Each structure stands twice: as structure tokens, then as C-alpha cells.
């Protein structure tokens, strides 16, 4: 995850540095771990207003990070540990007097990174080859035009790359749901309709999950009442072991 900030911090002084913090983000448990901070040059003399950060977008291969500022676009190499490796990609694409200022950017399903304009425009600029390091990423000024209204920013898009081929959260992506490893975790009756009884693990915490990894119930008892749950496949977990069960 990438995070940047500009503006007033808790009512304090205005913060202008175009820095960006990179975090490792575990999307299964929501844990953020700080990884690296990068600094992007801030031109305080060439433009009528501060060149503050407004948008961030990862390249499709996650190796590069693009930052759109009010007047400039930069590329950061995330595989380079140099804090100041940001490369200038593009400045204003009209005269300063006419320039509507860059706005947020977003990676689209076609693999391009699109950029809007703060004061609106009938077109969006885009980066045609965002996986390419350097100017070869190909910034296309006002490359997408439409006649209907003034665009300010691209829409917020989900990451379509997080599909079936990616690492899934427990239990869907876990290899521990294999009955041959679970001699100590015995659940009966299975399938069941009213109560699951757990043998061999007296006094241990038992947890019931659905197949998308949501914990539904936990207990230290050796039985789980299941008549309030819908029919289907569930998982009982205890002491690092998991057992697939069926409610019928």
C-alpha cells in the first residue's frame, strides 16, 4: 500500500513535502507494516501554486509507483532502495495560464494509468506503458477525449488482478484443510444438522468458520450447536488444525 499526505496536520502547519510511505499490507488480516519512505522533488518556484501530491498508482507489475502532483508526474522505482530515485515524467501539458492542474490517477483494466484534471477537462491523459521504467512509460497528453462533460478524475476501480490465481485468505488458500493430517481433530456427526461434537481436544478453543474465512463462533466446549446456520460447507479449527464439515 502507498500513502501520501499534503495539507494541515491536526491543525498544525501546512505540510508540502511530496513524500510517499510504502507499507506491506496483509489483506487477510488488515495488518499494515511500514516498509520504506520515498521523497519526490518539489518545485516551489516554477508554478503559481505549490506542486502538491494529489494521486498515486502502482504499475500493473507492482514494481513502479506513479505520483501525480498539481503540475508534475513522477515515477518511483520500488525496487530501488534510494529514497530519492523519483524520476520526472511530465510537467504541465499546456501553458501555465491555461493548465487545469493534474488530479488523481488510477490503473484501469486495460493496463493504462489514467489521469484527470483538478479544474476539469473534456479529456484525460494516460500512461501507455506503466510497467516500463523511465520515459518509455509513454505519457500521452489528453489522449482520451469525450464531449459530454468536464472530467475531474478517473473513477475508483477495483483491482481486477486479485482473482482466483492470487493467494487467498485462510481458509480458502490454506493447505492445512486436509483430512489426512487431522487424526487428533474428530468431528461427528459429519454431515450434521443440530450439533457437532469434537473429540480428543477437551478444554481447547474451537472455532467455526464459513468458506470465505469469517469466524462465526468460538467455544471451549466440545460441542457446537449448528441448527441456526444455513446448510452448506463450513470449517472447524482448533490448535492449528482444520476440519471441513457439512451442515445439512
PyMOL commands that set and color helices and strands:
alter all, ss='L'
color gray80, all
select helices_A, chain A and resi 135-137+179-181
alter helices_A, ss='H'
color red, helices_A
select strands_A, chain A and resi 2-3+7-8+14-15+18-26+31-40+53-58+64-69+73-77+87-90+102-107+113-117+123-127+139-145+186-188+195-199+206-209+215-219+223-225+232-238+241-247
alter strands_A, ss='S'
color yellow, strands_A
deselect
rebuild
show_as cartoon
